[in-house]
Amino acid sequence: MANDHHSKTLPRRQLMKAAVGLGLTAVGGLAAPLVARAGTVPSRIDVHAHLIPDFYRQAMADHGVEGDGGIPIPAWSPTAAVNFMDKFGIQAQVVSLSEPGFAFLPDRTAREQMARRVNDYIRDALIQVPSASSLCRRFGGFASLPLGDPDDPAEVAAACAEAERAIHTLGLDGIGLYSSYKGIYLGDPRLDPLMRTLNRLGAYVFIHPVAPPVRPELSMPNFVLDFPFETTRAVTNLLYKGIFLRYPFIRWQLAHAGGTIPFLSYRSALLALNLNPRNSSYSRLFYDTALSSAPPAMAALRQVTEVSHILLGTDYPYAGIVYALKWPGDPNPELNDSFNPSERMQVDRSNALAQLPRLAKRLDTR
């Protein structure tokens, strides 16, 4: 299908020049992923990747948590993550915790201690490493907050305090939130103190889904259907409760291209009596491509927002089996069906650096 975004419409010379910048080669006039050449400098920024420190894995095991999203918890280490990045031309990953977060821990004190430990680990073991280390300038991080029970004002206050510490003291790149906590979705008034704090911080906030409070009896992992729908529920609730308008300085990144938000943008925007998704708050949000890079998803997303609001995500290591089947070079060559080479460079790199200035500074980007 011909359109202005398709790479086939670009001059061959322009395509080849852009492809070289992405670490690709041109085959038959199209950018194609091949084995990365020796000496190629990784350039991509992966804004949806996860960490699983050994102490956090042990805590999950101690409390009987056996899987995440309906699948076994994968192996992870900083070295393995760097190897993955090198294979696919990724310069840096901005890591965060996937589900279950800290909801499995027994009380507020335990959640506060684990959140501090995870956030300190991101700074000390992944970001502030010696320049001689292979990990140097390969990671950024979204902080986790010690929130499990929004019914407890003291716990919401602790989440606010940790957000402040993560941004001002640890210097992390943003904050990670989940679609819901104990069945209470983002947008609920009980979380307003946290919204005020994030707005004052001008925080970049990554929303990741968790398993729904009640799910249908379907024999499939949560990540297949429940995760996209949970993101949709949370974001629609944020819109309906006026959070995007009341707290305009929070920049929101939605996992997995916003779940089903692009497809349902018109229908869900009716809640706000706004019939044009391009003029709704959805257009101001940021969306990652994790497990959503196929042309149908990107076509819907491009009707909702601009290319400048779409960022590369891999969902490593949870999507490891997907990438194990791919050639080295380009993690998501299917994005070439939706973006021309100049747009790919925005999605792969420059959009992330524009929103995460601390990461950009650490990477010595001018």
C-alpha positions in Angstrom: 0.0 0.0 0.0 1.6 3.3 -1.1 1.8 6.1 1.3 4.2 9.0 2.2 5.6 7.0 5.2 6.7 3.9 3.3 10.4 3.6 2.8 9.9 2.4 -0.8 9.0 5.8 -2.0 12.3 7.4 -1.0 15.2 7.9 -3.4 17.6 5.0 -3.2 20.6 7.2 -2.3 18.7 8.8 0.6 17.6 5.4 1.8 21.1 3.9 1.7 22.6 6.8 3.6 20.0 6.6 6.3 20.3 2.8 6.5 24.0 3.1 7.1 23.3 5.5 10.0 21.0 2.8 11.5 23.6 0.1 11.2 21.6 -1.6 8.3 22.5 -2.4 4.7 20.4 -1.7 1.7 19.1 -4.8 -0.3 17.0 -4.3 -3.4 16.4 -0.7 -2.4 15.0 -1.6 1.0 16.6 -1.3 4.4 17.2 -4.9 5.6 18.5 -6.2 9.0 21.8 -8.1 8.6 24.6 -9.0 10.9 26.0 -5.9 12.5 29.4 -5.0 11.0 32.4 -4.9 13.2 33.0 -1.5 14.6 29.4 -0.3 14.1 28.5 2.1 16.9 25.2 1.2 18.6 22.8 4.1 18.4 19.3 3.0 19.4 17.7 3.9 22.7 15.4 1.2 24.2 12.9 2.8 26.6 10.9 -0.3 27.4 13.3 -2.9 29.0 13.3 -4.5 32.4 15.7 -5.4 35.1 15.5 -8.4 37.5 18.2 -8.0 40.1 19.1 -11.2 42.0 17.8 -9.8 45.3 14.4 -9.0 43.8 14.2 -12.4 42.1 14.9 -14.0 45.5 12.2 -11.9 47.2 9.7 -13.1 44.6 10.7 -16.7 45.2 10.5 -16.2 49.0 6.9 -15.1 48.6 5.8 -17.7 46.0 5.8 -15.5 42.9 6.6 -17.9 40.1 5.9 -15.9 37.0 5.3 -12.5 35.4 2.6 -11.8 32.9 1.7 -15.5 32.9 5.2 -16.6 31.9 8.2 -17.9 33.9 10.5 -15.1 35.1 13.4 -15.0 32.5 17.1 -14.8 33.3 18.6 -11.3 33.4 22.0 -9.8 34.2 23.6 -6.5 33.2 26.1 -8.4 31.0 23.4 -10.3 29.2 21.5 -7.1 28.6 24.6 -5.4 27.1 25.1 -8.5 24.9 21.5 -8.1 23.7 22.0 -4.4 23.0 25.2 -5.1 21.1 23.4 -7.7 18.9 20.7 -5.2 17.9 22.5 -1.9 17.7 21.1 -0.5 21.0 23.3 2.1 22.7 21.3 2.2 26.0 18.3 0.7 27.7 16.1 2.6 30.2 15.2 -0.1 32.6 12.2 -0.5 34.9 10.6 -3.3 36.9 7.8 -5.3 35.3 5.0 -6.7 37.3 4.3 -7.6 40.1 6.2 -4.6 41.4 6.0 -4.7 45.2 2.4 -5.8 45.7 3.5 -9.2 46.8 5.5 -7.9 49.8 3.6 -8.1 53.1 3.6 -4.5 54.4 4.4 -0.8 53.7 7.9 -1.0 55.4 8.9 -4.0 53.2 7.7 -2.2 50.1 9.6 1.0 51.0 12.8 -0.9 51.6 12.6 -2.9 48.4 11.8 0.2 46.3 14.8 2.0 47.7 17.0 -1.0 47.1 15.9 -1.4 43.5 16.3 2.3 42.7 19.7 2.5 44.4 20.8 -0.5 42.4 19.8 1.2 39.1 22.0 4.2 40.1 24.9 2.4 41.6 25.2 -0.8 39.6 23.9 0.4 36.2 24.3 4.1 35.8 27.2 5.3 38.0 29.7 2.7 37.0 33.4 3.3 36.2 34.2 4.5 32.7 36.3 1.4 32.1 33.3 -0.8 32.7 31.5 -2.4 29.8 28.3 -1.1 31.5 29.4 2.5 31.3 26.7 4.7 29.6 24.6 1.7 28.6 21.7 2.2 31.0 19.1 4.6 32.2 16.3 4.0 34.7 12.7 4.6 35.7 12.3 4.5 39.4 9.9 2.1 41.2 7.6 3.4 43.9 6.7 1.6 47.1 3.0 1.6 46.4 0.8 -1.4 47.0 -2.2 -0.1 48.8 -3.6 3.3 47.7 -6.2 3.1 50.5 -3.4 3.9 52.9 -2.5 7.6 52.7 0.8 6.9 54.4 1.7 4.6 51.6 0.8 7.2 49.0 3.0 9.7 50.9 5.9 7.2 50.9 5.5 6.9 47.1 5.7 10.7 46.8 8.8 10.8 48.9 10.5 8.1 46.9 9.6 9.8 43.6 11.3 13.0 45.0 14.4 11.0 46.1 14.6 9.2 42.7 14.6 12.4 40.7 16.4 14.8 43.0 18.9 12.6 44.8 19.5 9.6 42.6 19.1 11.5 39.3 17.1 8.8 37.6 15.4 9.5 34.3 11.8 9.1 35.3 9.2 7.2 37.3 7.6 3.8 36.6 3.9 3.3 37.5 1.6 0.4 37.1 -1.9 0.5 35.5 -3.5 -0.4 38.8 -2.7 -1.0 42.5 -4.9 -3.4 44.5 -7.6 -3.0 41.8 -7.4 0.9 42.0 -6.6 2.3 38.6 -4.5 5.4 37.8 -6.7 8.4 37.9 -8.4 7.4 41.1 -8.6 10.4 43.5 -6.7 8.5 46.2 -3.6 8.9 44.0 -4.0 12.7 43.6 -1.1 13.5 46.0 1.2 11.4 43.9 -0.1 13.1 40.7 0.6 16.5 42.3 4.2 15.4 43.2 4.9 14.1 39.7 3.5 17.2 38.1 5.7 19.4 40.3 8.7 17.3 39.4 7.8 17.6 35.7 8.4 13.8 35.7 8.5 11.5 32.7 6.3 8.6 33.8 6.2 5.1 32.2 2.9 3.2 32.6 3.3 -0.6 32.6 0.3 -2.9 32.9 -0.2 -5.5 35.6 -2.7 -8.4 35.8 -6.3 -7.2 36.3 -8.0 -7.6 39.6 -10.4 -10.1 38.1 -9.7 -11.8 34.8 -11.8 -14.2 32.6 -11.1 -17.9 32.7 -9.0 -18.0 29.5 -6.1 -20.4 29.3 -3.5 -17.9 28.1 -0.9 -15.7 29.7 -1.8 -12.3 31.0 0.5 -10.5 28.6 -1.4 -11.7 25.5 -4.7 -9.8 26.1 -4.9 -8.6 29.7 -1.9 -6.4 29.6 -3.0 -4.3 26.6 -6.5 -4.0 28.0 -5.2 -2.9 31.4 -3.2 -0.1 29.9 -6.3 0.9 28.0 -8.4 1.0 31.2 -5.8 3.0 33.1 -5.2 5.6 30.4 -8.9 6.0 29.6 -9.5 6.5 33.4 -6.8 9.2 33.4 -8.5 11.0 30.6 -12.0 10.6 32.1 -10.8 11.9 35.5 -9.1 14.9 33.9 -5.6 14.0 35.1 -3.9 15.0 31.8 -5.5 18.5 32.0 -5.1 19.0 35.7 -1.4 17.9 35.8 0.0 19.1 32.4 3.7 18.8 33.3 3.7 15.0 33.6 4.9 13.4 30.4 3.3 9.9 30.1 4.8 7.0 28.2 2.4 4.1 27.5 3.7 0.5 27.2 3.0 -1.6 24.1 1.9 1.3 21.9 -0.8 2.2 24.4 -2.5 -1.2 24.5 -5.7 -0.7 22.5 -5.8 3.1 22.9 -5.0 3.8 19.3 -7.8 1.6 18.0 -10.3 2.8 20.6 -9.2 6.5 20.7 -12.4 7.8 19.1 -14.7 5.7 21.2 -12.9 6.3 24.5 -12.5 10.1 23.8 -16.3 10.3 23.8 -16.0 10.2 27.6 -14.3 13.6 27.4 -16.7 14.8 24.7 -13.9 15.2 22.3 -14.5 13.5 19.0 -11.1 14.2 17.4 -8.3 11.9 18.8 -5.7 14.2 17.3 -7.0 17.1 19.5 -7.5 14.9 22.6 -4.9 14.4 25.3 -3.9 11.1 23.6 -1.9 13.0 21.1 0.3 14.5 23.8 1.2 11.1 25.3 4.3 9.0 24.3 4.0 5.5 23.1 6.7 2.7 22.9 6.8 0.0 20.2 7.4 -3.0 22.6 5.7 -6.1 21.1 3.6 -3.7 19.0 5.8 -2.8 16.0 3.7 -4.5 13.3 2.2 -2.2 10.6 -1.5 -2.5 11.8 -0.6 -1.2 15.3 1.7 1.5 14.0 -0.9 2.6 11.4 -3.5 3.1 14.2 -0.9 4.9 16.4 0.0 7.3 13.7 -3.6 8.4 13.5 -3.4 9.4 17.2 -0.1 11.1 17.6 3.0 12.4 15.8 6.2 10.5 15.0 7.9 12.6 17.7 5.8 10.8 20.3 6.8 7.2 19.3 9.8 5.5 20.9 11.6 2.2 20.5 10.9 -0.5 23.1 11.9 -4.2 23.1 10.4 -5.6 26.4 13.7 -7.3 27.1 14.2 -9.8 28.7 10.5 -10.9 28.7 10.3 -10.9 24.9 13.7 -12.7 24.7 12.2 -15.6 22.7 11.0 -13.1 20.0 14.5 -11.7 19.5 16.2 -15.0 19.7 14.6 -15.8 16.3 15.8 -12.5 14.7 19.0 -11.7 12.8 21.4 -9.4 14.5 21.3 -5.8 13.4 17.8 -4.4 13.6 15.5 -5.5 16.5 12.3 -4.5 14.7 12.7 -4.4 10.9 9.0 -4.4 10.5 9.1 -0.7 11.6 10.5 0.1 8.1 7.0 -0.6 6.8 5.6 2.2 8.8 8.4 4.8 9.0 10.8 6.2 6.4 14.5 6.2 7.4 14.5 9.7 8.8 11.4 8.8 11.0 13.1 5.5 12.0 16.0 7.5 13.5 13.5 9.6 15.4 11.8 6.5 16.8 15.0 4.6 17.4 16.9 7.4 19.1 16.2 11.1 19.0 12.7 11.1 20.5 14.0 9.3 23.6 16.9 11.7 24.0 14.6 14.7 23.6 12.5 13.5 26.5 15.2 12.1 28.8 17.8 14.9 29.0 19.8 13.3 31.8 20.3 10.2 29.7 21.3 12.4 26.8 23.8 14.1 28.9 25.3 10.9 30.2 25.6 9.7 26.6 27.5 12.9 25.8 24.9 13.7 23.1 25.0 17.2 21.7 
